[in-house]
């Protein structure tokens, strides 16, 4: 096992399985479990027994709403009164905005300039104040951290939040409780909360299941850091899949993934685009780039997966119509 890079040392503790079950009580006050879909065509294409966890069917179109509800519900009255601030390319922001509206908490979100317009509008429709700032997620995040200090808001980090991870992990319980003998779970990795949730829930229920994280080749900071054991931020994150477009790994997710994640792989832009199309053709569900990354990775690992039981986390479906149109016309 490699030594934790000093930039990623944290005193935050991962949520326990008891924390995740407690989070489920909160999440289920507002959300229903999402379905696991099967497709004979997908089984044929992959050579596996495949299920797709459709987190795209949650109210915000993505899995992170689970974490937002759990975290916001547990803020102190004083924190709720002050309001919260966070950085997001969209899905995390919608999660916090949805939870803020649910619990009557003011929400400010810093989002990169030129971000997915559907996600920006969705955050505003949920009542959040959205400030477009910075060239990418990490520049927006730096502004948010400074603004929280200036204004006294409760800063919600997109990944270094045990309560957020516990909420997200409730979706993993739904997978492993329905199919306890799974061999593999594929999950996209941006900041890492989704992969951490799978490691902390599914692997604790079934220690034999292998959790595979998936990053974009154009945004490989977490991949490089986990593989090398050295802090490896990247200068850019030039992927159309904004859900995985992070340049910097974070302490708590790194700690969890370095201990529990079985592997992490990279997928190309073309691979994610082809997977979006494959989801439409097989299970008839819309995936955004990050949501399609697990299927892209499964295609790459087809030989290794032959005959196995595999779950793919379709983490979100917030894809713009222009991007979808370009994929349908030219998936490569």
N, C-alpha and C positions, 0 to 999 in steps of 0.2 A: 504493500500500500504506500502511495506517495505521501510526502509531507504536505500539509495544507499550505498553499502560498500565503504569505503574511497579509496580503491585500484581502484575502477571503476568510480570515479568522473572525469568528463571531461568537458571542456568548448567548445568542438566541438558541433555544432548545426546540427541536422538531416536535410537532404534535404527536401525542400518543394515540394508540388505537381507541382508547376511551375518549380522547378529545374529538376524534372523527365521528364516533357514534353520537356524542353530544351535539356536534355540529349538524348531524343529520336531523335531529329533532328540530333545530332552528330552520334548516333549509326546507324541510317538508311542511312547514307552516305555510309556505309560499309557492313551492314548486312540486311538480310530480316527477317521478323517475322518468328518464328518457329511455326510448326503446333500443333494443339490440336487434338489428335487422340482418337477415340472411339473404343470400342470393346464390342460386345454383350457378349462374354465369360467373360470379366472382370466385366461387369455389373452383370452377374449372380454370379460370385464368391464373389463379395462384397455386392450384394444386393442394389446397388446404381446406379445412373446415373453418370458415371465416364468419365472424360476426362484426358488425359495425356499430359502435356506440354513438348514437346520433345526438350529440350535445348541441348541434345546430338547431334543434327543435325547442330549446329553452327560450324564454321570453326575449332575451337579448340576442338570440342567435348564436350563443357561445357558452362554453362551460364555466367561465369565470364568475358568472352571476352567483354561483354557489358560495364562492369565497367572500364576495362582497356582502352578501346577506349575513353570513356568520360573523364577519368582523364588525360591521356596523351595528349589529344587534347587541354586541358586547362592549361597545364604547361606554365610558362613564357619562353621566348626565352633563358634566362640565365639558367633555370632549364633544359631545353632540351639540352643545350650545355654541361652541367655538366654530364648528364646521370642519370639514376635511378637505384636503387637497391631494391630488395624485397626478402622475404622468401616465399617458396611455396613447397607443396608436388606435385604440377603439374598443376592443373587447373588455379589457380590464376597466376602462373608463365607464363603459355601459354598465358593468357590474356594480361599480361604486355608485353611479347615478341611480340605478334601479333601487339599490338598497337605501340610498339617501332619501329617495322619494318615499319608499316604504316606511322608513322610520323618522321622517321629518327632519332630516339633517341637510344643511347647506353643503353643496359639493362644487369644488372648483377643479377643473381638469386642464392640465397643460398637454397639448397635442402638437406634433410637428407640423410645420407649414407644408401644405401640399398633401396632407394626409387623406386617406380614404374619405370622400365627402359623405358617403352614406353613414359611416360610423360617426363622423362629426355631428351630423344632423340628429342621429339617433341619441347621442349623449345629450344634446340640447333638448330634444323632445322629452327626455326623461327628467328634465329640470335642472341639469347641470350648467354651470357657467364654464364655457370652453374658451381657453386662451390659446390661440395658435402661435407657437413660438419654437424656434430652433429648427435645424435642418433635419433632425431625426429624433428618435425616441430618447436617446441618451442626452441630447442637448435640452430637450424639453424637461427631462427628469432633473437635470441640474438646476434649471430655473425654478422648478416646483420646490425642490429642497430649500433653495434660498428664500422663496416666497413664503414657505411655511414658517421659516425662522423669523422673517420680517413681520408677518401678520398674526402669528400665533395659532395657525390652523393645525389640526392633527394631520401630520403627513402620513399617508398610506403608501408604503413602498409596494411595488408591483410583485415582489417575491419575498423579501425579507420580513414576512408576516406570518407567524405560526397559525393565527386564526384564519387567515386567508387560505393557507395550504390545507388546513383541516376541513374547511368548507368544500374546497375543490375535490378533496379526496372522497367525498360522499359518492361521487360518480363512480369511483373505482370500486367501492363496496357493491354498487348495483351490478357491476360487471361480474365480479368474482362470486357473488352470492347466487347469481343466476347460472353461471358456468364455472363451478369450482375447480374443474380439472383442466383449465386452460394451460396451454404450453407457452404462449407468447402474448404480450400486450405491447403494441406499438403506439407511441404517444409523441406529439410534437414538443420541441423544446425551444422556447423563447427565453423568458426569464427563468422558467423551470418549475413553476408551481404545479403544472399538470403532471409532469413526470414524477415530481416529489409525491404527489397524491397517490399515484399508482404504486410507487415503491412502499409508501407507508401503510397503505390499506391492503391492496391485493396481495402483496408479498407477505404480509403478516398473517393473512388468512390462509394463503397457499404459498409456502416458501419455495415451492418448485417452479412457480411461474416466472418466466424471464421477462423483464421489462426493458424494452429497447427504446431509447430516446432518438428523436430525429430532428436534425437541424438542416438549414439550407446551406449549400456550398458557398453562397454569397454572404452568409452571416454565421461564421463558424466559431465564434468566440468560446462558447461553452464546450464545444467539441474539442477544440485545441487545448483548452485548459484541462479538461478531464483526461485527455490522452497524454499530455506532457507532464501534468502535475505542476505546471508553472502558469502563473497568471498571464493570460494571453488575450487581452482585448484587441479588437480590430479597429482599423481607421475608418472603415465604412461598413455598411450593411445593405448592399445593393440587391435586395431581393424584392420581388413583387408581393411576397407573402409577409405582410406587415406584422402578423401575429408572431413571427419568429425573427423579426428584424431588430435584434439587439446586438450591441457591440461589446458589451461588458458583462462578464459573469458576476453573480452576486453570492454573498457569503453563505446564507442559510441553504439555498438550493444546492450550492456546490457541496456543502457538507453532506447533505442527504444523498445526492446523486453519486458522489465519490464513494460512498459506503454501500449503496444499495442498487444503483442502476447497473444492469447486466452488460449493457453496451450502448454506444451512441454512434449513429451513422449519419452521413451527409447525403442529401439528395439535390439534384439539379433543378433549375427553374423549369426546364422542359419536362422533367419527371413529375413535378407537382402539377403542371398544366395538363399533362396526360392523365394523371390520377383524377383531377377534377372532372374531366370528360368521362373517365371510366365509372366514377360514382353516378353520374347522370344516367349512363347507359345501363347500369346494373341494379343499384338500389334506388335510383330515381331521386337522389338527394343532392342538394347544392352544397358544395364545400368551397371554402376560401382556400388560399394557398396553404396556410398552416394546417388547416383541417384535412387537406389532401396529402400532406407530407407522409403520414404513416403508410398510406397505401402505396405511395411512390417507393418507400423503403421496402415494403413487402415484395413489390415487383423485383427490386434489386436482389433480394435474398430468397427468391422463389425456390431455388434448389435446396437451401438449408431448411426451408419451412415445409417441404413436401410431406403431406400426411399429418401435419400438426393441427392443433386447435389454436386459432389465432384470433385475437380481438384487435381491431383498429379503432382508435379514438378519433372520430370525426369531430374535432374540437369546436369548429365554428363554420358558419355558412354565410358570413357577411361579405359577399363578393359583389363588386360593382357590375352593372350591366355592360359598360364598355369593355371591361376585362373579360367578362364571360363571353361576350360576342367575339372578341379576338381569339379566345381559346377554341370556340366552336368552329371558327373559320380556319384557324391554324394552330392546332394543339402543340406544335413544336416551337 
